[in-house]
Amino acid sequence: MNRGREVARAVGRAGFLVWWGFLVAAVAVRPAAGAIGMFDGSTDLGRPGDDPYHAGSASYNGEIYTVVGGGSPWSHEGEYGHFVYRQSTGDFRIEADVEVIDDGLLQDWVRVGVAVRNDIAPGFGNEREVSFITFASHPTRADGPRGTFLWRENRAEWTRYASLAQGQPMRVALQRNTINAAAFVEGFADFGQGWQRLSGEWCVALNETAYVGLAVNAHDRYAFEIGRFSNVRFSEPVAPTEFGRVPGTPVTVGPAGGHGCFGMREVINAGEINSLDDVVNSLHSSIGIIADYTAPVINIHDCGYGSRAGAFRNDRVFGVVDQGYVARGSVHGLAMVAHAKIQVPTAGDWTFCVSSDDGFELAIDGVAIARAGNKSLSDVLGTANLSAGVHGLQLLYWEQHVDSAVELSAARGVKTIVDNDFRLIGHKKGSEVVIPGIKGGITVTTSTPGGYGSINSLSRATAALAYSPTRTVTDTAINYGDPHDVLGDVGQYDGVRNRIGGDRPFPNDTLEDDNDFALRAEGTLEIPVDGTYHFGFRGDDGSNLRILGQTWDRIVADATGSAVIRGDTIETNELTGDNCTVGEITLTAGLYGFELLHFEHLGGANLEFFGGSVNAPVYELLTTGGARIIPDFDGLQLVPEPASMALLSLGGLALLKRRRGPAGR
C-alpha cells in the first residue's frame, strides 16, 4: 500500500479517534501503563512509533476491555499491534467475547483475539516471537467472516494458520496443556452454537512462563483498529483429548470402502470450496463432476511439492486427474470424502495425523478428533483413546486453490511430531528402514556475510570460501536458519517431508539479516548395509551435494525443476526460497566422504541435510552417530469388508467415472 494513502487514511480517522478517546476516558478505571482489570498492563508489539506508527491503548470499565491497536499484519514478519497481558506459568485457558468495532474504515483482515507470546519486548529484532493467537476479523470481510488460529513455533519460522468460515465468532479461546514436556496449544471459536476447535499444535519452544492476554492488530502499519472484549475468563485448560470433541459431519454419499481399501469420492466444478459446509454441499450437489474410486492408502498431492508432499513417499494423483477430468497441476475447488473401517490391534491412545493443504475434518466413530480450515501444507495431529477392534473412519477434505495435498497416518501413543513411529493407515509392512549417519563430526566452513560482495551462484560461493574471511566449526548435523532474516522461513515445508525442527543459527550468524555468504560442510557418511538410498538438501538459495567418487542414479525430488546430476554431485544452482533436491544412489555398506556446498544471496536463509533408505517413511537429519536400522511394521489396517458399491481394482485405484448435472469438463 502507498504510504501517502495510508497516512491519509489515518488522518481521515482522526475525528473518530478523538471521539473514541473521549469515550474511553469516560469509562476507563485504570490507565494502560499499570494494571488493567485482571491483566498486568499493556504494550505495543513490533517497533512502536514506526510499526505500529500510532501508539495503541487499553482500558477497562469493570465489564469491558477496550483495546486500540495498529501495526502491519500479525503474520510472517512479526507480531504487531497492542497487547494486554499477564504473565502465566504452566497450563492455562483464556476465553472472551469479542467484538470488532466497525468505524467504516475497517480492514478485512483486522485481528481481534486472545494470544500467548514468549516475550513482549518491542523494537528491532523482537518483531517475531513464539506466539499463538485465536482471533475474529472483519464481520463482513469479502471472503466471509471466520475464526482463525494462527501460530509461530519458533522465531525463525513463518506463521501458519487454520480457520473455519462458519460466521463471525462471538467468543474465542486459547489454551495450553503440557504433555510429555511439550506444550500443546489449541484455538477455539464459538459461532453461536457452541465451541468449535479450530486446530491444535505442539510447541517445544513455548516458554513455561509466557505472556497471555488480549490483542488487536490493524493489518496496516499506519492505521489503528478497535476491539472490545467482555466476559473474559482465565482458568485451567480443558483436557485436549476430550474438549472440543463434537460430532463429525455425517456424509453418506460415495463408496463405503472395503476389501482393505478406502472408499473415495471427489467432486469438482460444484462451486467455491472454502469451508467444511462447502464440502458437504458440494458432495451432495446435483452438479459437478464426480470421481469415485478405492485406494489402499491416502497419500495424494497435486503440483507445487516436488514428487512428494507430507511425510510419506509414493504420492498418488487425485482421482479427478487419474480419470482424466483435469490435468495434473489443475486441481482446484475440490471436495473429497473417504470412508473406511480400521482395525485397532491394541487398546489405548492413538495419534492420527492429517497433512493437508487446505482443510479437513477427521472423525473416528462419528466423533471429530481433528479439524483445520484453509491453510498451507502442515500437519495437524489428533489423539483418540480407542478400544481394540473395528472403528469407523471418515475424512472430509477440500482444496481451495493453488497447491493441494492430503495424507493420513497414525501412530501408537500420544505424539507431538511426525516421526518414524507413524505409518500411513493401510500401509503393509515392507523391508527394514535404514537411516545413514555421520562418522565423527562435520567440518563446517562459512564466509563472512557480505565479505565477498554479491554471492549469487555456486561458483561465487567457492570463490568466497577461498578468498574472503571464513569461520570453521565442527558440528553434528546440518540444520541451520537465520533467526534474524526478514522472511523467517526456516523449516517450512520442503516438498519432501514435513519441516525438520530444531533449527540452529548458521555458524557465522550475526544479529542482522545475513546475506551474501557461503557454506561448505565436509564429513564422512556411514552406510550400515548395502542398498539404495536417498540423500537431499533443502535451503535458500543454491546448493550441491557430492558423495565423493560415487555416481547418482537419478533425481527423485526437484522443487525448482532445475536440479541436475554432475557425476558424483547433485546440484540446484538457483536463487530460490526452496531448493529442495533429493537424489537416489546405490551404495554398499561402508564409509563415504561427502561435501555440501551452499550459498545465500538475499532474503531468507536456511539449510538442511537429510536422507534415508528408499523405503524410509520419513527422511531424517543425518547426524553424528545416527546410523541405525529400523524394522518396518504395518500401519493401522483397513478391514476387508464388502463395499456398498462394486468397484473393480485397477492398480490400487478402482475407478467409476461419473459426471452429473450441467457442469462441463
C-alpha positions as CSV (number, residue, x, y, z in Angstrom):
1,M,0.0,0.0,0.0
2,N,1.2,3.5,-0.8
3,R,2.4,5.3,2.4
4,G,0.7,8.5,1.4
5,R,-2.6,6.7,1.1
6,E,-2.0,5.1,4.5
7,V,-1.3,8.4,6.1
8,A,-4.3,9.9,4.5
9,R,-6.4,7.1,5.8
10,A,-5.0,7.6,9.3
11,V,-5.6,11.3,9.2
12,G,-9.2,10.7,7.9
13,R,-9.8,8.7,11.0
14,A,-8.6,11.5,13.4
15,G,-12.1,12.7,14.2
16,F,-13.1,9.2,15.1
17,L,-10.1,8.7,17.2
18,V,-10.8,12.0,19.2
19,W,-14.4,10.8,19.8
20,W,-13.3,7.4,20.8
21,G,-10.6,8.9,23.1
22,F,-13.3,10.9,25.0
23,L,-15.4,7.8,25.3
24,V,-12.6,5.6,26.6
25,A,-11.5,8.3,29.0
26,A,-15.0,8.5,30.4
27,V,-15.3,4.8,31.1
28,A,-11.7,3.8,31.9
29,V,-11.0,3.0,35.5
30,R,-7.3,2.1,35.2
31,P,-4.5,3.5,32.9
32,A,-2.8,1.3,30.3
33,A,0.5,2.0,32.0
34,G,-0.4,-0.2,35.0
35,A,-2.8,-3.0,35.9
36,I,-5.8,-3.3,33.7
37,G,-8.5,-5.4,35.2
38,M,-7.1,-8.9,35.6
39,F,-4.1,-8.1,33.5
40,D,-0.7,-6.7,34.5
41,G,-0.5,-4.0,31.8
42,S,-0.4,-3.4,28.0
43,T,2.1,-2.6,25.4
44,D,2.6,-2.1,21.7
45,L,4.3,-5.0,19.9
46,G,6.6,-4.5,17.0
47,R,8.6,-1.3,16.6
48,P,6.5,1.3,18.3
49,G,6.5,4.7,16.6
50,D,7.5,3.0,13.3
51,D,5.3,-0.1,13.1
52,P,2.8,0.4,14.6
53,Y,3.0,4.1,13.7
54,H,0.3,5.2,16.1
55,A,0.5,4.3,19.8
56,G,-2.1,1.8,21.0
57,S,-4.1,1.9,24.2
58,A,-6.2,-0.2,26.5
59,S,-8.8,0.5,29.2
60,Y,-11.3,-1.4,31.4
61,N,-14.6,-0.2,32.8
62,G,-15.3,-3.1,35.1
63,E,-17.0,-5.1,32.4
64,I,-15.4,-4.4,29.0
65,Y,-11.8,-4.2,27.9
66,T,-11.4,-1.8,25.0
67,V,-8.2,-2.2,23.1
68,V,-6.9,0.1,20.3
69,G,-4.1,-1.4,18.2
70,G,-2.3,-0.7,14.9
71,G,0.5,-2.4,13.1
72,S,1.4,-4.4,10.0
73,P,-0.2,-7.9,9.7
74,W,0.3,-10.2,12.7
75,S,1.8,-12.8,10.4
76,H,5.1,-14.0,8.8
77,E,7.2,-10.9,9.6
78,G,6.2,-10.4,13.2
79,E,3.5,-9.8,15.8
80,Y,2.3,-6.2,15.6
81,G,-0.4,-4.3,17.4
82,H,-1.4,-3.7,21.0
83,F,-1.3,-6.5,23.6
84,V,-3.0,-6.5,27.1
85,Y,-1.0,-9.1,29.0
86,R,-0.4,-11.0,32.2
87,Q,2.3,-13.5,33.0
88,S,1.2,-17.1,33.2
89,T,3.2,-20.1,34.3
90,G,2.2,-23.5,33.1
91,D,-1.1,-24.5,31.6
92,F,-3.9,-22.1,31.1
93,R,-7.1,-21.3,29.2
94,I,-8.2,-17.8,28.3
95,E,-11.6,-17.1,26.6
96,A,-13.5,-13.9,25.8
97,D,-16.5,-12.5,23.9
98,V,-15.0,-10.4,21.1
99,E,-16.4,-7.5,19.1
100,V,-14.7,-5.8,16.2
101,I,-15.7,-2.1,16.1
102,D,-16.5,-1.1,12.6
103,D,-15.8,2.6,12.1
104,G,-16.4,2.4,8.3
105,L,-12.7,2.1,7.5
106,L,-12.2,-1.4,8.9
107,Q,-9.6,-3.7,7.3
108,D,-10.9,-7.1,6.2
109,W,-8.0,-8.8,8.0
110,V,-8.0,-7.0,11.3
111,R,-7.2,-9.4,14.2
112,V,-9.1,-9.1,17.5
113,G,-8.5,-12.0,19.8
114,V,-6.7,-13.8,22.6
115,A,-3.0,-14.6,22.4
116,V,0.1,-16.0,24.1
117,R,3.7,-14.9,23.4
118,N,7.1,-15.8,24.8
119,D,8.1,-12.2,25.3
120,I,6.7,-8.7,25.0
121,A,9.9,-6.8,24.4
122,P,9.4,-4.3,21.5
123,G,12.0,-3.0,19.0
124,F,14.0,-4.2,16.0
125,G,14.9,-7.9,16.2
126,N,11.9,-8.6,18.5
127,E,9.1,-8.5,16.0
128,R,8.9,-12.3,15.6
129,E,8.4,-14.5,18.7
130,V,6.9,-17.8,19.5
131,S,3.2,-17.0,19.6
132,F,-0.3,-18.3,19.2
133,I,-3.5,-16.2,18.7
134,T,-7.1,-17.1,18.2
135,F,-9.0,-14.2,16.6
136,A,-12.0,-12.8,14.8
137,S,-11.6,-10.5,11.8
138,H,-14.0,-8.1,9.8
139,P,-17.5,-9.4,10.3
140,T,-18.4,-8.6,6.7
141,R,-15.0,-9.4,5.1
142,A,-15.1,-10.1,1.4
143,D,-14.3,-13.8,1.6
144,G,-16.6,-14.4,4.5
145,P,-16.3,-14.0,8.3
146,R,-14.3,-16.6,10.2
147,G,-12.5,-17.6,13.3
148,T,-8.7,-18.2,12.9
149,F,-6.0,-19.9,14.9
150,L,-2.5,-18.6,13.9
151,W,0.8,-19.7,15.3
152,R,4.6,-19.4,15.1
153,E,6.5,-22.4,16.6
154,N,9.9,-20.6,16.7
155,R,11.2,-17.2,16.0
156,A,12.8,-18.3,12.7
157,E,9.6,-19.7,11.2
158,W,6.7,-18.3,9.2
159,T,3.4,-18.3,10.8
160,R,0.8,-21.0,10.0
161,Y,-2.9,-20.9,10.5
162,A,-6.2,-22.8,10.4
163,S,-9.6,-21.2,10.1
164,L,-13.3,-22.0,9.9
165,A,-15.6,-19.8,7.9
166,Q,-18.8,-20.5,9.8
167,G,-19.7,-16.9,10.6
168,Q,-18.4,-14.2,12.9
169,P,-17.1,-15.7,16.2
170,M,-19.0,-14.5,19.2
171,R,-16.3,-15.9,21.6
172,V,-12.8,-17.1,21.1
173,A,-10.5,-19.2,23.3
174,L,-6.9,-20.3,23.6
175,Q,-5.4,-23.0,25.9
176,R,-2.2,-24.7,26.7
177,N,-1.7,-28.2,28.0
178,T,1.7,-29.7,28.8
179,I,2.1,-33.3,27.6
180,N,5.3,-35.2,27.6
181,A,7.3,-32.0,28.3
182,A,5.8,-30.2,25.3
183,A,3.2,-27.6,25.1
184,F,0.0,-28.4,23.2
185,V,-1.8,-25.2,22.3
186,E,-5.3,-25.2,20.9
187,G,-7.6,-22.5,19.5
188,F,-11.4,-22.5,19.7
189,A,-14.2,-20.3,18.4
190,D,-17.9,-20.1,19.3
191,F,-20.0,-19.1,16.3
192,G,-23.2,-19.2,18.3
193,Q,-23.7,-22.9,18.5
194,G,-21.0,-24.0,21.0
195,W,-17.3,-24.3,20.8
196,Q,-15.6,-25.4,17.6
197,R,-12.0,-26.5,17.7
198,L,-10.0,-24.6,15.1
199,S,-6.8,-26.6,15.5
200,G,-4.1,-27.6,17.9
201,E,-0.3,-27.5,17.7
202,W,2.6,-29.0,19.6
203,C,5.4,-26.5,20.5
204,V,8.5,-27.2,22.5
205,A,9.7,-23.6,22.3
206,L,6.8,-22.0,24.2
207,N,8.2,-20.8,27.5
208,E,6.9,-22.3,30.7
209,T,6.2,-18.7,31.8
210,A,4.7,-16.7,28.9
211,Y,2.6,-13.7,28.4
212,V,-1.2,-14.3,27.8
213,G,-3.9,-11.8,27.0
214,L,-5.9,-9.7,24.5
215,A,-4.6,-8.5,21.2
216,V,-5.7,-6.1,18.5
217,N,-3.8,-5.8,15.2
218,A,-4.9,-3.4,12.4
219,H,-3.2,-5.2,9.5
220,D,-2.0,-1.8,8.4
221,R,1.2,-0.1,9.7
222,Y,-0.3,3.4,9.8
223,A,-3.8,2.6,10.8
224,F,-5.5,1.6,14.1
225,E,-8.4,-0.7,14.8
226,I,-10.6,-1.2,17.9
227,G,-11.7,-4.3,19.7
228,R,-13.9,-4.9,22.7
229,F,-13.6,-7.9,25.0
230,S,-16.1,-8.9,27.6
231,N,-16.8,-11.9,29.9
232,V,-13.0,-12.6,29.9
233,R,-12.2,-15.8,31.8
234,F,-8.8,-17.1,32.8
235,S,-8.9,-20.8,34.0
236,E,-7.4,-24.2,33.9
237,P,-7.4,-25.8,30.4
238,V,-9.9,-28.5,29.5
239,A,-8.2,-31.8,28.7
240,P,-7.3,-31.8,25.0
241,T,-8.3,-35.4,24.4
242,E,-11.9,-34.6,25.4
243,F,-12.7,-31.0,25.0
244,G,-14.0,-29.8,21.6
245,R,-14.9,-33.3,20.6
246,V,-18.0,-32.7,18.6
247,P,-19.9,-35.0,16.3
248,G,-18.3,-35.4,12.9
249,T,-20.1,-34.1,9.9
250,P,-22.0,-37.1,8.5
251,V,-21.7,-37.8,4.8
252,T,-23.2,-40.9,3.4
253,V,-22.5,-40.5,-0.3
254,G,-19.7,-42.2,-2.1
255,P,-18.2,-45.6,-1.8
256,A,-18.1,-47.1,1.7
257,G,-14.8,-48.8,1.3
258,G,-13.9,-52.4,1.6
259,H,-11.6,-55.1,0.6
260,G,-8.8,-53.4,2.6
261,C,-9.3,-50.0,0.8
262,F,-10.7,-46.6,1.5
263,G,-13.9,-45.7,-0.4
264,M,-13.2,-42.3,-2.0
265,R,-15.4,-39.7,-3.7
266,E,-14.1,-36.4,-5.2
267,V,-16.2,-33.7,-6.6
268,I,-15.1,-30.7,-8.7
269,N,-16.9,-27.9,-10.6
270,A,-19.7,-27.7,-8.0
271,G,-19.0,-24.2,-6.7
272,E,-16.4,-22.5,-4.5
273,I,-14.9,-24.6,-1.7
274,N,-13.8,-22.6,1.3
275,S,-15.1,-24.4,4.3
276,L,-16.5,-27.7,5.7
277,D,-20.0,-26.6,4.8
278,D,-19.0,-26.1,1.2
279,V,-17.5,-29.6,1.2
280,V,-20.8,-31.1,2.3
281,N,-22.8,-29.0,-0.1
282,S,-20.5,-30.0,-3.0
283,L,-20.6,-33.7,-2.2
284,H,-24.4,-33.6,-2.1
285,S,-24.8,-31.2,-5.0
286,S,-26.7,-32.2,-8.2
287,I,-24.0,-30.5,-10.4
288,G,-20.3,-31.0,-10.9
289,I,-18.0,-33.9,-11.8
290,I,-17.7,-37.0,-9.6
291,A,-14.7,-39.3,-9.4
292,D,-15.4,-42.5,-7.2
293,Y,-12.6,-45.0,-6.5
294,T,-11.0,-47.0,-3.8
295,A,-7.4,-46.6,-2.6
296,P,-5.2,-48.7,-0.2
297,V,-3.8,-45.5,1.5
298,I,-4.5,-41.8,1.4
299,N,-1.3,-40.1,0.1
300,I,-2.2,-37.6,-2.6
301,H,-0.8,-34.3,-3.9
302,D,-1.1,-32.1,-7.0
303,C,1.7,-29.8,-8.0
304,G,4.0,-27.5,-6.0
305,Y,5.6,-30.0,-3.7
306,G,8.1,-31.8,-5.9
307,S,7.5,-35.6,-6.1
308,R,6.3,-35.8,-2.5
309,A,4.2,-33.8,0.0
310,G,3.9,-34.5,3.6
311,A,5.9,-37.2,5.3
312,F,5.5,-40.2,3.0
313,R,6.6,-41.2,-0.4
314,N,4.8,-42.7,-3.4
315,D,2.2,-40.0,-3.6
316,R,-0.7,-40.6,-5.9
317,V,-2.7,-38.2,-8.1
318,F,-6.2,-37.2,-7.3
319,G,-9.0,-39.3,-8.8
320,V,-10.2,-36.4,-11.0
321,V,-6.7,-36.4,-12.5
322,D,-6.4,-40.2,-12.8
323,Q,-9.8,-40.4,-14.5
324,G,-8.9,-37.6,-17.0
325,Y,-11.2,-34.9,-15.9
326,V,-8.5,-32.3,-15.2
327,A,-4.8,-32.1,-15.9
328,R,-2.2,-32.6,-13.2
329,G,-1.5,-29.3,-11.5
330,S,-5.0,-28.0,-12.2
331,V,-6.9,-29.4,-9.2
332,H,-8.9,-26.5,-7.6
333,G,-12.2,-26.3,-5.9
334,L,-12.2,-30.0,-4.9
335,A,-14.3,-31.7,-2.2
336,M,-13.4,-35.2,-1.0
337,V,-14.8,-37.8,1.4
338,A,-13.1,-41.0,2.4
339,H,-14.8,-43.8,4.3
340,A,-13.2,-46.9,5.9
341,K,-13.2,-49.3,8.8
342,I,-9.9,-49.5,10.7
343,Q,-8.7,-52.5,12.8
344,V,-7.1,-51.2,16.0
345,P,-4.8,-54.0,17.4
346,T,-4.4,-52.8,20.9
347,A,-6.5,-50.5,23.2
348,G,-5.1,-47.2,24.2
349,D,-4.1,-43.8,22.8
350,W,-3.6,-43.4,19.1
351,T,-2.4,-40.3,17.4
352,F,-3.7,-39.5,13.9
353,C,-2.0,-37.1,11.5
354,V,-3.6,-35.3,8.6
355,S,-1.0,-33.4,6.5
356,S,-3.1,-31.2,4.2
357,D,-3.4,-28.2,2.0
358,D,-6.2,-27.0,2.5
359,G,-8.7,-28.0,5.2
360,F,-10.2,-31.2,6.6
361,E,-12.2,-33.0,9.3
362,L,-11.2,-36.4,10.6
363,A,-13.8,-38.4,12.5
364,I,-13.5,-41.7,14.3
365,D,-16.7,-43.5,15.2
366,G,-18.6,-40.3,14.3
367,V,-16.6,-38.0,16.6
368,A,-14.4,-35.3,15.1
369,I,-10.8,-35.7,16.5
370,A,-9.1,-33.2,14.3
371,R,-10.1,-30.3,12.1
372,A,-8.4,-27.5,10.1
373,G,-9.6,-24.7,7.8
374,N,-7.9,-23.1,4.8
375,K,-4.1,-23.4,5.2
376,S,-0.8,-24.2,3.6
377,L,0.7,-27.6,3.9
378,S,1.1,-28.6,7.5
379,D,0.5,-31.5,9.9
380,V,-2.5,-31.5,12.3
381,L,-2.4,-34.2,15.0
382,G,-5.4,-35.6,16.9
383,T,-5.4,-38.2,19.6
384,A,-8.1,-40.7,20.4
385,N,-8.3,-43.4,23.0
386,L,-9.7,-46.4,21.2
387,S,-10.6,-49.9,22.2
388,A,-9.2,-52.9,20.4
389,G,-11.3,-53.8,17.4
390,V,-13.0,-52.2,14.4
391,H,-13.7,-48.5,14.3
392,G,-15.3,-46.3,11.6
393,L,-13.3,-43.6,10.0
394,Q,-14.4,-40.7,7.8
395,L,-12.1,-38.0,6.3
396,L,-13.5,-34.9,4.7
397,Y,-11.0,-32.8,2.8
398,W,-11.1,-29.7,0.5
399,E,-8.7,-27.9,-1.8
400,Q,-9.5,-24.2,-2.4
401,H,-6.9,-23.2,-5.0
402,V,-3.1,-23.4,-6.0
403,D,-1.3,-26.4,-4.4
404,S,-3.1,-29.3,-2.9
405,A,-2.2,-32.4,-0.8
406,V,-3.7,-34.8,1.7
407,E,-2.1,-37.6,3.7
408,L,-3.4,-39.7,6.5
409,S,-1.2,-41.6,9.0
410,A,-1.3,-42.8,12.6
411,A,1.0,-44.0,15.4
412,R,0.5,-45.6,18.8
413,G,0.5,-43.3,21.9
414,V,0.3,-39.6,22.3
415,K,2.7,-38.0,19.8
416,T,3.9,-34.4,19.4
417,I,5.6,-34.6,15.9
418,V,5.5,-36.9,12.9
419,D,8.4,-39.4,13.3
420,N,9.3,-42.9,12.2
421,D,6.7,-44.3,14.5
422,F,4.0,-43.1,12.1
423,R,2.8,-45.2,9.1
424,L,0.1,-44.4,6.5
425,I,-3.2,-46.0,7.5
426,G,-3.3,-49.1,5.3
427,H,0.5,-49.4,5.0
428,K,1.7,-53.0,4.7
429,K,5.0,-54.0,6.4
430,G,7.9,-53.9,4.0
431,S,11.7,-54.3,4.4
432,E,13.6,-52.7,7.2
433,V,14.2,-48.9,7.1
434,V,17.9,-47.8,7.2
435,I,19.0,-44.3,8.4
436,P,22.6,-43.4,7.4
437,G,24.7,-41.5,9.9
438,I,27.8,-39.3,10.1
439,K,31.1,-40.8,11.3
440,G,32.8,-38.3,13.5
441,G,31.9,-34.6,13.2
442,I,31.0,-32.4,10.3
443,T,33.5,-29.7,9.4
444,V,31.5,-26.5,8.5
445,T,33.2,-23.5,7.0
446,T,31.3,-20.3,6.4
447,S,32.3,-17.0,4.8
448,T,31.6,-13.6,6.4
449,P,28.2,-12.3,5.3
450,G,28.8,-9.6,2.8
451,G,32.5,-10.1,2.9
452,Y,32.9,-11.1,-0.8
453,G,30.3,-8.9,-2.5
454,S,27.3,-10.5,-4.2
455,I,27.2,-14.3,-3.9
456,N,24.5,-15.4,-6.3
457,S,25.9,-18.7,-7.6
458,L,27.8,-21.8,-6.5
459,S,31.0,-20.6,-8.3
460,R,30.8,-17.3,-6.3
461,A,30.4,-19.4,-3.2
462,T,33.5,-21.4,-4.0
463,A,35.5,-18.2,-4.5
464,A,34.2,-16.6,-1.3
465,L,35.3,-19.5,0.7
466,A,38.8,-19.3,-0.9
467,Y,39.4,-15.6,-0.7
468,S,37.2,-14.0,2.0
469,P,37.4,-14.3,5.8
470,T,36.0,-17.6,7.0
471,R,35.0,-19.4,10.2
472,T,35.3,-23.1,10.7
473,V,33.5,-25.2,13.3
474,T,32.7,-28.9,13.9
475,D,29.0,-29.8,14.1
476,T,26.9,-32.9,14.5
477,A,24.2,-32.1,11.8
478,I,23.3,-29.5,9.2
479,N,20.0,-27.9,10.2
480,Y,20.6,-24.1,10.1
481,G,18.5,-21.0,9.8
482,D,19.0,-17.2,10.1
483,P,16.9,-16.2,13.1
484,H,17.1,-12.5,12.0
485,D,16.2,-12.8,8.4
486,V,13.3,-10.7,7.0
487,L,11.2,-13.7,5.9
488,G,11.7,-16.1,8.8
489,D,11.1,-19.1,6.6
490,V,13.4,-21.6,8.3
491,G,12.0,-25.1,8.4
492,Q,8.9,-24.6,6.2
493,Y,7.6,-27.5,4.2
494,D,10.3,-28.7,1.8
495,G,8.4,-30.9,-0.7
496,V,10.0,-34.0,0.8
497,R,8.7,-34.3,4.3
498,N,7.3,-32.1,7.0
499,R,9.7,-29.5,8.4
500,I,12.6,-30.7,10.4
501,G,12.6,-28.9,13.7
502,G,15.5,-27.9,16.0
503,D,17.0,-25.3,13.6
504,R,20.2,-23.6,14.9
505,P,21.7,-20.4,13.7
506,F,24.3,-20.6,11.0
507,P,27.8,-20.7,12.5
508,N,28.5,-17.2,11.0
509,D,25.3,-15.7,12.4
510,T,25.2,-12.0,13.3
511,L,22.4,-10.0,14.9
512,E,21.3,-8.9,11.4
513,D,19.6,-10.4,8.4
514,D,22.7,-12.1,7.0
515,N,23.1,-12.1,3.2
516,D,25.7,-13.0,0.6
517,F,27.6,-15.8,2.3
518,A,28.8,-19.3,1.5
519,L,28.9,-22.6,3.5
520,R,30.8,-25.8,2.9
521,A,30.2,-28.9,5.1
522,E,32.5,-31.9,4.8
523,G,32.4,-35.2,6.6
524,T,32.0,-39.0,6.3
525,L,28.8,-40.8,5.6
526,E,28.3,-44.1,7.5
527,I,26.2,-46.6,5.4
528,P,25.1,-49.5,7.7
529,V,24.0,-52.0,4.9
530,D,24.1,-52.4,1.2
531,G,21.2,-50.7,-0.5
532,T,19.6,-47.8,-2.4
533,Y,19.4,-44.6,-0.6
534,H,18.0,-41.1,-0.9
535,F,20.1,-38.1,0.2
536,G,19.0,-34.5,-0.1
537,F,19.2,-30.9,0.9
538,R,16.7,-28.1,1.3
539,G,17.7,-24.5,1.6
540,D,17.6,-20.9,0.4
541,D,19.3,-20.3,-2.1
542,G,21.5,-22.8,-4.1
543,S,23.3,-26.0,-3.0
544,N,25.1,-29.0,-4.3
545,L,25.9,-32.3,-2.7
546,R,28.9,-34.6,-3.5
547,I,29.3,-38.2,-2.4
548,L,32.9,-38.5,-3.4
549,G,33.7,-40.9,-6.2
550,Q,30.1,-42.3,-6.4
551,T,27.5,-42.0,-9.2
552,W,23.9,-40.8,-8.6
553,D,21.1,-42.9,-10.1
554,R,18.5,-40.2,-10.6
555,I,16.9,-37.1,-9.1
556,V,13.7,-38.0,-7.2
557,A,12.7,-34.6,-5.8
558,D,13.3,-31.2,-7.5
559,A,11.5,-28.2,-6.1
560,T,12.8,-25.8,-8.7
561,G,12.7,-28.0,-11.7
562,S,16.4,-27.2,-12.4
563,A,18.3,-29.9,-10.5
564,V,21.0,-31.8,-12.3
565,I,23.4,-34.6,-11.8
566,R,27.1,-33.9,-12.5
567,G,28.9,-37.2,-11.9
568,D,29.2,-37.6,-8.1
569,T,27.2,-34.4,-7.5
570,I,23.5,-33.4,-7.4
571,E,23.0,-29.6,-7.8
572,T,20.5,-26.9,-7.8
573,N,22.2,-23.6,-8.6
574,E,19.3,-21.2,-8.3
575,L,18.2,-18.1,-6.5
576,T,15.2,-19.6,-4.7
577,G,13.4,-19.8,-1.4
578,D,13.2,-23.6,-1.6
579,N,15.9,-25.5,-3.4
580,C,14.8,-28.9,-2.1
581,T,16.6,-31.6,-4.1
582,V,16.8,-35.3,-3.4
583,G,18.9,-37.9,-5.3
584,E,18.9,-41.6,-5.4
585,I,22.1,-43.6,-5.1
586,T,23.2,-47.2,-4.6
587,L,25.9,-47.8,-2.0
588,T,27.5,-50.8,-0.3
589,A,28.0,-50.8,3.4
590,G,30.9,-48.6,4.4
591,L,32.2,-45.0,4.8
592,Y,31.9,-42.3,2.1
593,G,33.2,-38.8,2.1
594,F,30.7,-36.1,1.3
595,E,30.8,-32.3,0.6
596,L,27.8,-30.0,0.8
597,L,28.2,-26.5,-0.7
598,H,25.6,-23.8,-0.2
599,F,25.2,-20.1,-0.9
600,E,22.8,-17.5,0.4
601,H,22.2,-14.3,-1.6
602,L,19.3,-12.2,-0.2
603,G,16.2,-12.7,1.9
604,G,15.6,-15.9,3.9
605,A,18.5,-18.2,4.8
606,N,18.2,-21.9,5.8
607,L,19.8,-25.3,5.1
608,E,19.0,-28.9,6.0
609,F,20.8,-32.2,5.0
610,F,18.8,-35.4,5.3
611,G,18.4,-38.9,4.0
612,G,17.3,-42.5,4.4
613,S,16.8,-45.7,2.6
614,V,14.4,-45.6,-0.3
615,N,11.6,-47.1,1.8
616,A,12.1,-44.8,4.8
617,P,8.6,-43.3,5.6
618,V,10.2,-40.1,6.9
619,Y,13.6,-38.6,5.9
620,E,15.7,-37.7,8.9
621,L,18.6,-35.3,9.5
622,L,21.9,-37.0,9.1
623,T,23.6,-36.8,12.5
624,T,26.9,-37.9,14.1
625,G,26.4,-41.5,15.3
626,G,22.9,-41.6,13.9
627,A,23.3,-44.7,11.6
628,R,20.7,-47.3,12.5
629,I,18.3,-49.9,11.2
630,I,14.6,-49.7,12.0
631,P,12.3,-52.7,11.4
632,D,9.3,-51.8,9.3
633,F,5.8,-52.6,10.6
634,D,2.2,-52.4,9.5
635,G,0.2,-49.2,9.8
636,L,-3.3,-49.4,11.1
637,Q,-5.0,-51.8,8.8
638,L,-8.3,-51.4,6.9
639,V,-11.0,-54.1,7.4
640,P,-11.6,-56.2,4.3
641,E,-15.4,-56.0,4.2
642,P,-17.7,-55.8,1.2
643,A,-18.1,-52.3,-0.2
644,S,-21.5,-50.8,-0.8
645,M,-20.5,-50.2,-4.4
646,A,-18.9,-52.8,-6.5
647,L,-15.6,-51.3,-7.7
648,L,-13.1,-53.3,-9.7
649,S,-9.5,-52.7,-8.5
650,L,-7.1,-51.3,-11.1
651,G,-3.5,-50.7,-9.9
652,G,-4.7,-49.9,-6.4
653,L,-7.4,-47.5,-7.7
654,A,-10.8,-48.8,-8.6
655,L,-12.4,-46.4,-11.0
656,L,-16.0,-45.4,-11.6
657,K,-16.2,-42.4,-13.8
658,R,-19.3,-40.2,-13.5
659,R,-20.5,-36.8,-14.4
660,R,-23.6,-35.1,-13.1
661,G,-25.6,-32.0,-13.8
662,P,-24.8,-29.4,-16.4
663,A,-21.2,-28.7,-15.4
664,G,-18.7,-29.3,-18.2
665,R,-15.2,-30.7,-18.0
